[in-house]
Amino acid sequence: MTPAQVSLGAWIAFAELAGPVLVVMLLVGLAAGILQTMTQIRESSLAFILKLTAVAGLTSAAGPLMMHGVDGYAVHVIASIPAILHG
């Protein structure tokens, strides 16, 4: 395993972990913004509470699945340490 493969694997593991959370926050924020525009409610805590609830639900439901990618990457990197150190 080369340092480039380690770096690429880290980016992929990060995307698997952070990607779903960012997408959910984007969609919920967009929906909250549209709802606030339609109803002319100018309360900033409404979008925050909706995003917080959505992310908490996502991590509760899909947290183990998202961590599986990070776990697999960590196991792979730890197993590859001798090969990385010795060339």
Kinemage of the C-alpha trace (Angstrom):
@kinemage 1
@onewidth
@group {chain A} dominant
@subgroup {mainchain}
@vectorlist {calphas} color= white
{ca met a 1} P 0.000 0.000 0.000
{ca thr a 2} L 1.503 3.321 -1.083
{ca pro a 3} L 1.056 6.669 0.664
{ca ala a 4} L -1.127 7.754 -2.246
{ca gln a 5} L -3.443 4.796 -1.655
{ca val a 6} L -3.589 5.652 2.051
{ca ser a 7} L -4.536 9.229 1.213
{ca leu a 8} L -7.155 8.183 -1.319
{ca gly a 9} L -8.632 5.689 1.127
{ca ala a 10} L -8.830 8.392 3.785
{ca trp a 11} L -10.727 10.698 1.448
{ca ile a 12} L -13.127 7.910 0.502
{ca ala a 13} L -13.717 6.994 4.152
{ca phe a 14} L -14.319 10.670 4.955
{ca ala a 15} L -16.799 10.968 2.090
{ca glu a 16} L -18.651 7.848 3.268
{ca leu a 17} L -18.868 9.273 6.771
{ca ala a 18} L -19.607 12.940 6.089
{ca gly a 19} L -21.394 12.725 2.737
{ca pro a 20} L -24.793 11.485 3.923
{ca val a 21} L -24.850 13.995 6.785
{ca leu a 22} L -24.019 16.893 4.482
{ca val a 23} L -26.622 15.848 1.913
{ca val a 24} L -29.328 15.531 4.580
{ca met a 25} L -28.423 18.922 6.044
{ca leu a 26} L -28.502 20.484 2.571
{ca leu a 27} L -31.914 19.044 1.738
{ca val a 28} L -33.458 19.861 5.127
{ca gly a 29} L -32.013 23.389 5.025
{ca leu a 30} L -33.402 23.922 1.545
{ca ala a 31} L -36.824 22.613 2.561
{ca ala a 32} L -36.811 24.766 5.702
{ca gly a 33} L -35.843 27.827 3.664
{ca ile a 34} L -38.662 27.206 1.204
{ca leu a 35} L -41.107 26.664 4.078
{ca gln a 36} L -39.979 29.855 5.793
{ca thr a 37} L -40.291 31.810 2.550
{ca met a 38} L -43.782 30.465 1.871
{ca thr a 39} L -45.041 31.213 5.377
{ca gln a 40} L -42.934 34.388 5.888
{ca ile a 41} L -41.606 33.053 9.193
{ca arg a 42} L -38.226 34.647 9.923
{ca glu a 43} L -37.109 32.399 12.764
{ca ser a 44} L -33.545 31.134 12.367
{ca ser a 45} L -33.897 28.507 15.090
{ca leu a 46} L -36.522 26.653 13.038
{ca ala a 47} L -34.000 25.582 10.380
{ca phe a 48} L -31.444 24.720 13.065
{ca ile a 49} L -33.859 22.490 14.993
{ca leu a 50} L -34.994 20.738 11.805
{ca lys a 51} L -31.382 20.100 10.721
{ca leu a 52} L -30.399 18.907 14.185
{ca thr a 53} L -33.336 16.499 14.318
{ca ala a 54} L -32.649 15.167 10.816
{ca val a 55} L -28.941 14.601 11.492
{ca ala a 56} L -29.700 12.931 14.838
{ca gly a 57} L -32.175 10.615 13.113
{ca leu a 58} L -29.726 9.857 10.308
{ca thr a 59} L -26.852 9.029 12.637
{ca ser a 60} L -29.124 6.892 14.786
{ca ala a 61} L -30.433 4.959 11.809
{ca ala a 62} L -27.395 4.798 9.529
{ca gly a 63} L -24.518 5.455 11.933
{ca pro a 64} L -23.290 1.857 12.083
{ca leu a 65} L -23.406 1.619 8.290
{ca met a 66} L -21.444 4.862 7.885
{ca met a 67} L -18.869 3.768 10.465
{ca his a 68} L -18.402 0.437 8.685
{ca gly a 69} L -16.434 2.177 5.906
{ca val a 70} L -14.197 3.975 8.394
{ca asp a 71} L -13.685 0.760 10.336
{ca gly a 72} L -12.697 -1.141 7.210
{ca tyr a 73} L -10.272 1.609 6.208
{ca ala a 74} L -8.662 1.674 9.670
{ca val a 75} L -8.237 -2.110 9.712
{ca his a 76} L -6.729 -2.025 6.224
{ca val a 77} L -4.279 0.765 7.095
{ca ile a 78} L -3.209 -0.844 10.383
{ca ala a 79} L -2.630 -4.148 8.609
{ca ser a 80} L -0.575 -2.354 5.937
{ca ile a 81} L 1.746 -0.490 8.333
{ca pro a 82} L 4.654 -2.944 7.915
{ca ala a 83} L 4.435 -2.739 4.137
{ca ile a 84} L 4.266 1.067 4.255
{ca leu a 85} L 7.280 1.340 6.565
{ca his a 86} L 9.450 -1.154 4.694
{ca gly a 87} L 8.679 0.132 1.254
